[in-house]
Amino acid sequence: ADFGFSITLIDMTMVIRLLYLSLLANFFLLRPTTCFISPIYSRTAATTSGSSLPSQRWQITNMSSSQWNESPTSTSEEQTLAKSLSIWPLDTYNVNLLNEVRHKQYTNPNPPLPIYDLVVIGAGAGGLVSSRQAARRGAKSCMISAELAGGDCLNAGCVPSKALLRCAKLVREAKKIVVQDNEYGISVTNSGKTSDMNVSIDFPKIMERMRKLRAHIAPVDGHARGDSLGTQTFQGRGVFTSPSTIEVVEHGQQLGAESNPILHFRKAVIATGGRPFVPDNISGLKEAPYTTNLSLFNLQQLPKRMVVLGAGVVALEMAQAFASFGSEVTVLQRSRLLSRGDEEAAEAIKQTLEKEGVKFLSGVSVNEVTTIKEATNNDDLPLMSVSLSCAEHTEPISLDCECLLLALGRTANVDSLGLESAGVDFHPSKGILVNDFSQSVSNPDVYAVGDCVSDVFRLTHMSGEMAKVVVQNALFKGQWRLSSLVVPAVMYTDPEYATIGRIHVDENDNVVSPIENNEEVDVYKAELQHNDRAILDSSDKTSFVKILCKKGTGTIVGCTIVSSRAGEMINEVSLAMKHDISLEGVGRNIHSYPTLGEAVMGCGIQFINSRWETMN
């Protein structure tokens, strides 16, 4: 039955031959031959100690009945569900997105396999990579998707935010050439005459473009793609019922319902991600129509005034974007910008954003949020008033806004997972406690990856890399360590801010919070105001590359870059740190001219020059 055919009244030799041919067909003909997500793993026949057969293949059922309908033909039930998933409006692009990552009606695999090599709870970057890579390597794997496959990155994070940032940058570039007699020698003509013109913003069109591009990317994370790679997808909420079983609470059902699938596993991965942190000590906030990254990308009107609570990556990226679109943006910071980052970098970025119209208030304590007016319909904007005290004003002040964006960090999604039943230790806000192998400190058969893990970098590429670690360690007796990872991080403001650091572990190989490196270092800094490409681009006048080395050596221990395309530039330093290439080696590597990347080489040349032999 597992192979979709039956045999009756036939000798055992023929049975064995048919089984063998069926397995060969499944292995060589049906399985893709290229690796998805992680090209380093191209093997398709890898097996686990408990599974000697390539993973089964399943077809998505009821595809025709699971299609969403776009407005105005969508039902009230569809509209309610879409809003609960923070996907709105139900236009063509969002319908295409949902048809990939959250089927309206979905039949879970029935019956589930007797036992899985790997069961993954969560369908974000970490869940997708771990479940699919396990299947690619021969394991029987499945993924449980509670809400939207692709997680925050696809639906409410990396993808939609970068679409907005591209439009915002184009606005800033356009403003440079509509000025008469600009330095670029480019004129915008109107009726044959050259004159000063304004750049007009079509915000609904900007948001439509974002939805279009997000939907274009979505199939990579969709259920059908996972099926084609050999992993099962269950829609529902995964809950541990014992140290070795997980119940899939299907949508509309309660825990313990007879129809809920029960999955038995050899190994499990928790990849439930995180959610925006919402403080509970601000009067009126919980009742106010505030915005987080989950709902920001549903906006249909440009808010006249935006107040951003927070001063980290999401806060600054969106502050710059919406200021470029024409909103009056005020950032409320309790301490300095990028409080755990380079202070010089924070100041350089702040100066740039202030020139573009973003206002900053420091030392802020928010006292109350008052809702003046609720939105009257889906396309309307509310009106709120934020009462606060701050360092710049001796008396409390109030700021009115149509959009209050909360960007105060993230909380791990560890609620209602049955972790106690699984014997998995966790912190209620930080997340799952793991050792250096990304393995639960209390249940060796359970692993965790991504934003739901305590004290790791909460980044999409970190989640994906942790997933590779988990597949190797859980299924192939690997010893890959999180502490071996060198993790770059990028904020995509203009200029970008990129930095790099390591995972820290304690004496018991348990992951602990990243700490300041107190060892003495040498600092090498190259300013881009002297970089020819930056000069020719008329950009990056306050940008720089700063590389830190262990005192008296060329061993790189850290790097900060403020520059256009810093996210690309940091990868060279990441490679050097990962493979113990010294700063001298970086300096002796020939870089193309003219490029911004020469600034990285410039730090290396400084190191080399400091050790030159000279003639007396």
C-alpha positions as CSV (number, residue, x, y, z in Angstrom):
1,A,0.0,0.0,0.0
2,D,2.9,2.4,0.7
3,F,4.0,2.1,-2.9
4,G,0.5,2.4,-4.4
5,F,0.3,-1.1,-5.8
6,S,-0.8,-4.6,-4.7
7,I,0.6,-8.1,-5.3
8,T,-1.4,-11.3,-5.1
9,L,-0.5,-15.0,-5.7
10,I,3.1,-14.4,-6.8
11,D,6.2,-16.0,-5.6
12,M,8.6,-14.3,-3.2
13,T,11.4,-13.9,-5.8
14,M,9.1,-11.8,-7.9
15,V,8.1,-9.8,-4.9
16,I,11.6,-8.9,-4.0
17,R,12.4,-8.0,-7.6
18,L,9.4,-5.7,-7.8
19,L,10.3,-4.0,-4.5
20,Y,13.8,-3.5,-5.7
21,L,12.8,-2.0,-9.0
22,S,10.3,0.3,-7.2
23,L,12.9,1.6,-4.9
24,L,15.3,2.2,-7.8
25,A,12.6,4.2,-9.6
26,N,11.8,6.2,-6.5
27,F,15.5,7.0,-6.0
28,F,16.7,7.7,-9.5
29,L,13.6,8.9,-11.4
30,L,11.3,10.6,-9.0
31,R,13.7,12.5,-6.7
32,P,15.3,15.8,-7.9
33,T,19.0,15.6,-8.6
34,T,20.0,19.1,-7.4
35,C,20.0,20.3,-3.8
36,F,17.6,23.0,-2.7
37,I,18.5,25.7,-0.1
38,S,21.9,24.3,0.6
39,P,24.0,23.3,-2.5
40,I,26.7,21.9,-0.3
41,Y,24.5,18.9,0.2
42,S,23.8,17.2,-3.2
43,R,23.4,13.7,-1.9
44,T,20.0,12.1,-2.3
45,A,20.7,8.6,-1.0
46,A,22.1,9.4,2.5
47,T,20.4,7.3,5.2
48,T,20.0,7.4,8.9
49,S,20.8,4.7,11.3
50,G,17.1,4.0,11.7
51,S,16.0,4.4,8.1
52,S,17.6,2.5,5.2
53,L,15.2,3.6,2.5
54,P,14.9,6.9,0.7
55,S,11.9,9.0,1.9
56,Q,8.5,8.4,0.5
57,R,6.8,10.8,-1.8
58,W,3.3,12.3,-1.3
59,Q,1.0,14.4,-3.4
60,I,-0.8,17.4,-2.0
61,T,-4.5,16.5,-1.9
62,N,-7.6,18.6,-2.6
63,M,-5.5,21.3,-4.3
64,S,-8.6,22.5,-6.3
65,S,-10.7,23.0,-3.2
66,S,-8.0,24.8,-1.3
67,Q,-7.7,27.8,-3.6
68,W,-8.3,31.2,-2.1
69,N,-10.6,33.8,-3.8
70,E,-9.6,37.4,-4.2
71,S,-11.8,40.3,-3.4
72,P,-14.6,41.1,-4.0
73,T,-15.5,37.4,-4.6
74,S,-13.8,36.2,-1.4
75,T,-16.1,35.0,1.4
76,S,-16.3,36.7,4.8
77,E,-14.6,33.5,6.3
78,E,-11.7,34.0,3.9
79,Q,-11.3,37.6,4.7
80,T,-11.4,36.9,8.5
81,L,-8.8,34.2,8.1
82,A,-6.5,36.3,5.9
83,K,-6.6,39.1,8.4
84,S,-5.8,36.7,11.3
85,L,-2.8,35.6,9.3
86,S,-1.8,39.3,8.8
87,I,-2.1,39.1,5.0
88,W,-4.2,41.8,3.4
89,P,-5.7,42.8,1.0
90,L,-6.9,39.7,-0.8
91,D,-5.7,40.9,-4.2
92,T,-4.3,38.6,-6.9
93,Y,-0.8,38.7,-5.4
94,N,-1.8,37.9,-1.8
95,V,-4.1,35.2,-3.0
96,N,-1.1,33.7,-5.0
97,L,1.0,33.9,-1.8
98,L,-1.6,32.2,0.3
99,N,-2.2,29.4,-2.2
100,E,1.5,28.6,-1.8
101,V,2.1,28.9,1.9
102,R,-1.2,28.5,3.7
103,H,-3.9,26.5,1.9
104,K,-7.4,27.4,2.8
105,Q,-8.5,23.8,2.9
106,Y,-5.8,21.2,3.2
107,T,-5.9,17.4,3.8
108,N,-3.0,16.3,5.9
109,P,-1.1,13.1,4.9
110,N,-3.3,10.2,6.1
111,P,-2.2,8.0,7.6
112,P,1.1,9.4,8.8
113,L,4.1,7.1,8.7
114,P,4.5,4.8,11.6
115,I,7.6,6.7,12.6
116,Y,9.6,9.6,11.2
117,D,13.4,10.1,11.3
118,L,12.8,13.8,11.7
119,V,9.7,15.8,12.6
120,V,10.0,19.6,12.4
121,I,7.6,22.0,14.2
122,G,7.7,25.3,12.3
123,A,7.8,26.3,8.6
124,G,10.1,29.3,8.6
125,A,13.7,29.3,7.3
126,G,14.9,26.8,10.0
127,G,11.9,24.5,9.5
128,L,12.1,24.5,5.7
129,V,15.8,23.8,5.6
130,S,15.9,21.1,8.2
131,S,12.9,19.2,6.9
132,R,13.8,19.4,3.3
133,Q,17.5,18.8,3.7
134,A,16.7,15.7,5.8
135,A,14.5,14.4,3.0
136,R,17.1,15.2,0.4
137,R,19.5,13.0,2.4
138,G,17.2,10.0,2.6
139,A,15.4,10.6,5.9
140,K,11.6,10.2,6.4
141,S,10.8,13.8,7.4
142,C,7.8,16.0,7.8
143,M,7.2,19.7,8.7
144,I,4.3,21.1,10.7
145,S,3.1,24.5,9.5
146,A,0.8,26.3,11.9
147,E,0.4,29.6,10.0
148,L,2.4,30.8,6.9
149,A,5.2,28.7,5.4
150,G,8.2,30.9,4.9
151,G,7.7,32.4,8.3
152,D,8.5,36.0,9.1
153,C,11.2,36.3,6.5
154,L,9.0,35.7,3.5
155,N,5.8,37.2,4.8
156,A,6.6,40.0,7.2
157,G,10.3,40.5,7.3
158,C,13.3,40.3,5.0
159,V,11.4,40.0,1.7
160,P,8.7,42.7,2.0
161,S,11.0,45.2,3.8
162,K,13.7,45.0,1.2
163,A,11.1,45.6,-1.5
164,L,10.1,48.9,0.3
165,L,13.7,49.8,0.8
166,R,14.4,49.5,-2.9
167,C,11.6,52.0,-3.7
168,A,12.7,54.3,-0.9
169,K,16.2,54.4,-2.3
170,L,14.8,55.2,-5.8
171,V,12.9,58.1,-4.3
172,R,16.1,59.5,-2.8
173,E,18.0,59.1,-6.1
174,A,15.1,60.7,-8.0
175,K,15.1,63.7,-5.8
176,K,18.7,64.3,-6.6
177,I,18.0,64.8,-10.3
178,V,14.8,66.8,-10.2
179,V,16.8,69.7,-8.8
180,Q,17.7,72.2,-11.4
181,D,21.5,72.5,-12.2
182,N,22.3,69.3,-10.2
183,E,25.8,68.1,-10.2
184,Y,25.0,65.0,-12.3
185,G,24.1,67.0,-15.4
186,I,20.7,65.2,-15.7
187,S,17.6,67.2,-16.2
188,V,13.9,66.2,-15.9
189,T,11.9,67.9,-18.6
190,N,8.3,69.0,-18.6
191,S,6.6,70.1,-21.9
192,G,10.0,70.6,-23.3
193,K,11.2,72.9,-20.5
194,T,13.6,72.2,-17.7
195,S,12.4,73.1,-14.3
196,D,12.4,72.1,-10.7
197,M,9.9,69.3,-10.2
198,N,8.7,67.2,-7.3
199,V,8.9,63.5,-6.9
200,S,5.4,62.2,-6.4
201,I,4.8,59.0,-4.4
202,D,2.1,56.4,-5.3
203,F,2.2,54.5,-2.0
204,P,-0.5,51.9,-3.0
205,K,1.6,51.1,-6.1
206,I,4.7,50.7,-3.9
207,M,2.9,48.2,-1.7
208,E,1.4,46.4,-4.7
209,R,4.9,45.9,-6.1
210,M,6.0,44.5,-2.7
211,R,3.1,42.0,-2.8
212,K,3.8,41.0,-6.4
213,L,7.5,40.3,-5.7
214,R,6.7,38.4,-2.4
215,A,4.2,36.2,-4.3
216,H,6.8,35.6,-7.0
217,I,9.3,34.3,-4.3
218,A,6.7,32.3,-2.4
219,P,6.7,29.0,-4.4
220,V,10.2,28.3,-3.1
221,D,8.7,28.0,0.4
222,G,5.4,26.5,-0.6
223,H,3.9,23.2,0.3
224,A,4.1,21.8,-3.3
225,R,7.9,22.5,-3.4
226,G,8.4,20.6,-0.1
227,D,6.3,17.7,-1.5
228,S,8.5,17.7,-4.6
229,L,11.6,17.4,-2.4
230,G,10.3,14.4,-0.5
231,T,9.1,15.8,2.8
232,Q,5.5,15.7,4.1
233,T,3.8,18.9,5.2
234,F,1.1,19.0,7.9
235,Q,-1.0,22.1,8.4
236,G,-1.8,22.6,12.0
237,R,-0.2,23.3,15.4
238,G,2.4,20.9,16.6
239,V,2.2,20.0,20.3
240,F,4.5,17.5,22.1
241,T,2.4,14.8,23.9
242,S,5.5,12.9,25.2
243,P,9.3,12.9,24.7
244,S,8.8,11.0,21.4
245,T,5.4,12.0,20.0
246,I,3.8,15.1,18.6
247,E,0.1,15.8,18.0
248,V,-0.9,17.9,15.0
249,V,-3.8,20.0,16.2
250,E,-5.6,20.6,12.9
251,H,-7.2,24.0,12.2
252,G,-10.6,24.2,13.9
253,Q,-9.8,21.2,16.3
254,Q,-8.8,21.1,19.9
255,L,-5.8,19.3,21.4
256,G,-6.8,15.7,21.9
257,A,-9.3,15.5,19.1
258,E,-9.6,12.0,17.7
259,S,-8.9,13.2,14.1
260,N,-5.6,14.9,15.0
261,P,-2.6,13.1,13.5
262,I,-0.1,11.7,16.1
263,L,3.4,11.7,14.8
264,H,6.1,9.4,16.3
265,F,9.7,10.5,15.8
266,R,13.2,9.5,16.3
267,K,14.4,13.1,16.3
268,A,12.5,16.3,16.4
269,V,13.3,20.0,15.6
270,I,11.6,23.0,17.2
271,A,11.7,25.8,14.6
272,T,8.7,28.0,15.8
273,G,10.5,31.3,15.4
274,G,9.6,34.4,17.3
275,R,7.1,37.3,17.5
276,P,7.4,41.1,18.1
277,F,7.8,42.0,21.7
278,V,4.9,44.1,23.0
279,P,5.5,45.8,26.4
280,D,2.7,45.4,29.0
281,N,3.7,48.4,31.2
282,I,2.5,51.2,28.9
283,S,-1.0,52.4,29.7
284,G,-3.4,52.0,26.7
285,L,-0.9,50.3,24.4
286,K,-2.6,46.9,24.3
287,E,-5.9,48.5,23.4
288,A,-4.4,50.8,20.7
289,P,-4.2,49.9,17.0
290,Y,-0.4,49.8,17.0
291,T,1.6,48.2,14.2
292,T,4.4,45.6,14.2
293,N,6.3,44.1,11.3
294,L,3.4,41.5,11.1
295,S,0.9,44.2,10.0
296,L,3.1,47.0,8.6
297,F,3.1,45.5,5.1
298,N,-0.7,45.5,4.9
299,L,-0.9,49.3,4.9
300,Q,-2.8,50.8,2.0
301,Q,-2.3,54.5,2.8
302,L,0.9,56.3,3.6
303,P,0.6,57.5,7.2
304,K,1.2,61.3,7.5
305,R,3.0,60.7,10.9
306,M,4.8,57.6,12.1
307,V,6.2,57.1,15.6
308,V,8.7,54.3,15.9
309,L,9.2,52.8,19.3
310,G,12.7,51.2,19.2
311,A,16.1,52.0,17.7
312,G,17.2,48.7,16.3
313,V,17.4,47.3,12.8
314,V,13.7,47.1,12.0
315,A,13.1,50.5,13.5
316,L,15.8,52.3,11.5
317,E,15.2,50.5,8.2
318,M,11.5,51.4,8.2
319,A,12.1,54.9,9.6
320,Q,14.3,55.7,6.6
321,A,11.9,54.1,4.2
322,F,8.8,55.9,5.3
323,A,10.6,59.2,5.7
324,S,11.7,58.8,2.0
325,F,8.0,58.2,1.1
326,G,7.0,61.4,2.8
327,S,5.9,60.4,6.3
328,E,6.9,62.6,9.3
329,V,8.9,60.0,11.2
330,T,10.0,60.2,14.9
331,V,12.1,57.5,16.4
332,L,11.9,57.0,20.2
333,Q,15.0,55.6,21.7
334,R,15.5,54.6,25.3
335,S,19.3,54.4,25.0
336,R,21.5,55.1,22.0
337,L,20.9,53.6,18.5
338,L,22.1,50.1,18.0
339,S,22.8,49.8,21.7
340,R,24.9,46.6,21.3
341,G,26.7,47.8,18.1
342,D,29.5,50.1,17.2
343,E,28.9,53.6,18.6
344,E,30.7,55.4,15.8
345,A,28.5,53.4,13.3
346,A,25.4,54.3,15.1
347,E,26.2,58.0,15.1
348,A,27.1,58.0,11.3
349,I,23.7,56.4,10.5
350,K,21.8,58.7,12.8
351,Q,23.3,61.7,11.1
352,T,22.3,60.4,7.7
353,L,18.7,59.7,8.7
354,E,18.4,63.1,10.4
355,K,19.4,64.8,7.1
356,E,16.6,62.8,5.4
357,G,14.1,64.1,7.9
358,V,13.9,61.5,10.6
359,K,13.6,62.9,14.1
360,F,15.1,61.2,17.1
361,L,14.2,61.5,20.7
362,S,16.6,59.9,23.3
363,G,16.2,58.8,26.8
364,V,12.5,58.2,26.1
365,S,10.0,56.7,28.6
366,V,6.6,56.2,27.1
367,N,3.9,56.8,29.6
368,E,0.6,56.2,27.7
369,V,-0.9,55.6,24.3
370,T,-4.3,57.1,23.7
371,T,-6.5,56.0,20.8
372,I,-8.2,59.1,19.4
373,K,-9.8,57.4,16.4
374,E,-10.1,53.8,15.1
375,A,-9.8,53.0,11.5
376,T,-13.3,53.0,9.9
377,N,-12.4,50.4,7.2
378,N,-9.6,48.2,6.0
379,D,-8.0,50.9,4.0
380,D,-8.4,53.7,6.6
381,L,-5.8,54.7,9.2
382,P,-6.3,55.2,12.9
383,L,-5.2,58.2,15.0
384,M,-3.2,57.8,18.2
385,S,-1.4,60.0,20.7
386,V,1.8,58.9,22.4
387,S,2.6,60.6,25.8
388,L,6.2,60.5,26.8
389,S,9.1,62.1,28.7
390,C,12.5,62.4,27.1
391,A,16.0,63.9,27.6
392,E,15.3,66.7,25.0
393,H,12.3,68.1,26.9
394,T,11.9,69.0,30.5
395,E,8.2,68.6,30.4
396,P,6.2,65.5,29.1
397,I,5.2,65.8,25.5
398,S,2.6,64.1,23.2
399,L,3.0,63.0,19.6
400,D,0.1,62.3,17.4
401,C,0.5,59.6,14.7
402,E,-1.5,57.5,12.3
403,C,1.1,54.7,12.6
404,L,2.7,53.6,15.9
405,L,5.4,51.0,14.9
406,L,6.6,48.8,17.7
407,A,10.2,47.6,16.9
408,L,11.4,46.5,20.4
409,G,12.9,43.1,19.6
410,R,11.4,39.7,19.6
411,T,10.1,37.0,21.9
412,A,10.5,33.3,21.3
413,N,7.5,31.3,20.3
414,V,7.6,28.6,23.0
415,D,4.0,28.8,24.3
416,S,1.5,25.9,23.9
417,L,4.1,23.5,22.4
418,G,3.8,20.9,25.2
419,L,7.5,21.4,26.0
420,E,6.9,20.1,29.5
421,S,5.5,16.9,28.2
422,A,8.6,16.5,26.0
423,G,11.0,17.3,28.9
424,V,12.4,20.3,27.0
425,D,13.8,23.1,29.1
426,F,13.2,26.6,28.0
427,H,13.0,30.3,29.1
428,P,9.6,31.8,28.5
429,S,10.8,34.8,26.5
430,K,14.4,33.8,25.4
431,G,13.5,30.4,24.1
432,I,14.7,26.8,24.0
433,L,17.9,26.1,26.0
434,V,20.3,24.2,23.7
435,N,23.9,23.1,23.9
436,D,26.7,23.7,21.3
437,F,25.2,21.0,19.0
438,S,21.8,22.9,18.9
439,Q,20.4,20.0,21.0
440,S,18.0,20.5,23.9
441,V,19.9,20.4,27.2
442,S,17.3,18.2,28.7
443,N,16.0,15.9,25.9
444,P,18.7,14.6,23.5
445,D,16.2,13.6,20.9
446,V,14.9,17.2,20.4
447,Y,16.8,20.0,18.7
448,A,15.9,23.6,18.1
449,V,16.9,26.3,15.5
450,G,16.2,29.9,14.8
451,D,14.5,32.6,16.7
452,C,12.9,30.2,19.2
453,V,16.3,29.4,20.6
454,S,17.8,31.2,23.6
455,D,20.8,33.4,23.1
456,V,21.6,33.0,19.4
457,F,21.6,35.6,16.7
458,R,18.0,36.0,15.4
459,L,18.7,36.1,11.7
460,T,17.3,34.2,8.7
461,H,20.7,33.0,7.6
462,M,21.4,31.9,11.2
463,S,18.3,29.8,11.2
464,G,19.2,28.1,8.0
465,E,22.7,27.4,9.1
466,M,21.5,26.0,12.4
467,A,19.2,23.7,10.5
468,K,22.2,22.3,8.6
469,V,23.9,21.7,11.9
470,V,20.9,19.9,13.3
471,V,20.4,17.6,10.3
472,Q,24.1,16.6,10.5
473,N,24.1,16.1,14.2
474,A,20.7,14.5,14.7
475,L,20.6,12.1,11.8
476,F,24.3,11.4,11.0
477,K,26.0,11.5,14.4
478,G,27.7,14.7,13.6
479,Q,29.6,17.0,16.0
480,W,29.0,20.3,14.2
481,R,29.1,23.1,16.8
482,L,27.2,26.4,16.9
483,S,30.4,28.0,18.4
484,S,32.2,27.3,15.1
485,L,29.8,29.6,13.2
486,V,30.9,33.0,12.2
487,V,27.7,35.0,11.8
488,P,27.5,38.3,9.8
489,A,24.5,40.6,10.4
490,V,23.3,43.5,8.2
491,M,21.0,46.4,8.6
492,Y,19.8,47.6,5.2
493,T,19.6,51.3,5.7
494,D,21.4,53.6,3.3
495,P,24.3,53.4,4.0
496,E,24.1,49.8,5.2
497,Y,25.5,48.7,8.5
498,A,27.2,45.3,8.7
499,T,28.9,43.6,11.6
500,I,30.2,40.1,12.5
501,G,30.6,38.0,15.6
502,R,30.7,34.6,17.1
503,I,28.4,32.3,19.1
504,H,29.5,32.0,22.8
505,V,29.3,28.8,24.9
506,D,30.0,28.2,28.6
507,E,32.2,25.5,30.1
508,N,29.4,22.9,29.6
509,D,29.0,23.6,25.9
510,N,25.7,25.3,26.5
511,V,24.9,28.4,24.4
512,V,25.0,31.6,26.4
513,S,24.4,35.3,25.6
514,P,26.9,36.9,23.3
515,I,29.2,39.0,25.5
516,E,31.6,41.8,25.0
517,N,35.1,40.6,24.1
518,N,37.3,42.0,26.8
519,E,40.6,41.0,25.3
520,E,42.8,43.7,24.0
521,V,42.6,44.4,20.3
522,D,44.2,46.4,17.6
523,V,41.9,48.5,15.4
524,Y,42.4,49.1,11.7
525,K,40.1,51.6,10.0
526,A,39.7,52.7,6.4
527,E,37.4,55.7,5.7
528,L,35.5,55.6,2.4
529,Q,35.8,59.4,1.9
530,H,39.2,58.4,0.5
531,N,37.9,55.6,-1.6
532,D,37.8,56.4,-5.3
533,R,34.6,54.5,-6.1
534,A,32.8,56.3,-3.2
535,I,34.1,59.7,-4.5
536,L,32.9,58.9,-8.0
537,D,29.5,57.8,-6.8
538,S,29.2,60.9,-4.6
539,S,28.3,58.6,-1.7
540,D,29.6,57.2,1.6
541,K,31.3,60.4,2.8
542,T,30.9,59.3,6.4
543,S,31.3,55.6,5.8
544,F,34.1,53.3,7.0
545,V,35.5,49.8,7.5
546,K,36.8,48.9,10.9
547,I,38.5,45.6,11.5
548,L,39.6,44.4,15.0
549,C,42.5,42.0,15.5
550,K,43.8,40.2,18.5
551,K,46.4,42.4,20.1
552,G,49.8,42.1,18.3
553,T,48.5,39.7,15.7
554,G,46.6,39.6,12.4
555,T,43.9,37.3,13.8
556,I,40.6,39.0,13.0
557,V,38.1,39.0,15.9
558,G,35.5,41.4,14.6
559,C,34.5,43.9,12.0
560,T,32.1,46.8,11.5
561,I,31.3,48.3,8.1
562,V,29.1,51.4,7.4
563,S,28.8,51.7,3.6
564,S,26.7,51.2,0.6
565,R,26.7,47.4,0.0
566,A,28.2,46.7,3.4
567,G,26.2,43.5,3.3
568,E,28.3,42.3,0.4
569,M,31.6,43.6,1.8
570,I,31.2,41.8,5.1
571,N,31.2,38.4,3.4
572,E,35.0,38.7,2.7
573,V,35.7,39.3,6.4
574,S,33.3,36.4,7.3
575,L,35.3,34.1,5.0
576,A,38.6,35.2,6.5
577,M,37.4,34.7,10.1
578,K,35.9,31.3,9.4
579,H,39.0,29.9,7.7
580,D,41.6,31.7,9.8
581,I,42.9,34.0,7.1
582,S,44.8,36.8,8.7
583,L,44.3,40.5,8.0
584,E,47.6,40.3,6.2
585,G,46.1,37.7,3.9
586,V,43.1,40.0,3.2
587,G,45.5,42.9,2.5
588,R,47.5,40.8,0.0
589,N,44.4,39.7,-1.8
590,I,44.1,41.7,-5.0
591,H,40.8,43.7,-5.2
592,S,39.2,45.1,-8.3
593,Y,39.6,48.8,-8.8
594,P,37.6,50.9,-8.3
595,T,35.4,49.2,-5.7
596,L,34.1,49.9,-2.2
597,G,35.5,46.6,-1.2
598,E,39.0,48.1,-1.5
599,A,38.3,49.6,1.9
600,V,38.5,46.1,3.4
601,M,41.8,45.6,1.7
602,G,42.8,49.0,3.0
603,C,42.6,47.7,6.6
604,G,44.9,44.8,5.6
605,I,47.4,47.2,4.0
606,Q,47.5,49.2,7.2
607,F,48.4,46.0,9.1
608,I,51.1,45.2,6.5
609,N,52.5,48.7,6.5
610,S,52.8,48.7,10.3
611,R,55.2,45.8,10.0
612,W,57.2,47.0,7.0
613,E,60.9,46.6,7.0
614,T,62.5,50.0,6.2
615,M,66.0,51.0,5.1
616,N,68.0,53.0,7.6
